[in-house]
Amino acid sequence: MELIFATNNQHKVEEIQSAIGRKISIRTLSDVGIEVEIPEPHDTLEDNALEKSRTIHGITHTNCFSEDTGLEVDSLRGEPGVKSARYAGEEKNFEKNIQKLLKNLEGKPDRNARFRTVISLIWNDQRFFFEGICEGKIIDSQKGSNGFGYDPVFVPNGSKKTFAEMSLEEKNMFSHRKKAADKLVSFLQNA
């Protein structure tokens, strides 16, 4: 089975492909010759994910999926949330995003946070959503060089390592993206 993944973010492609194994072959936008920047103007992960899948479905008229992920920090009232990639500005600089996050958490004892991924699938012209959540904590300084985004400061519950200190296989034991992808695969196997 082959599905278009409405992204050109290679990190996300690697994580999703690793999460679903070889059950589904993923094609990126560049794989199918689509060069379009899809806006993420909405206030929810669900709406942003749907915007991306609906845009690509409108172009290709084929089954496709997209995802949107946010880091939600309890003591920051859910920030950065849907604005995770642009937390420190439109240029999507994760080093600046992490620095802003750590600054905003200074002096706050509650470091509880979660990554939340929402996958939007358009399958046979119908819309479906799959959610994955990983609870954890934000640490005071960056550790590790794997992964991307906020991975160097996020330690999932049940681990002593940040996501950035883990191999992809280790990360998949906790990953929000893996949990959402598992639901996607289960749906497709029964569709």
Beta strands, then each sheet from edge to edge (+ up, - down):
strand 1: 2-5
strand 2: 25-27
strand 3: 64-73
strand 4: 80-81
strand 5: 112-123
strand 6: 126-138
strand 7: 154-156
sheet 1: 2+ 1+ 3+ 4-
sheet 2: 2+ 1+ 3+ 5- 6+ 7-
end
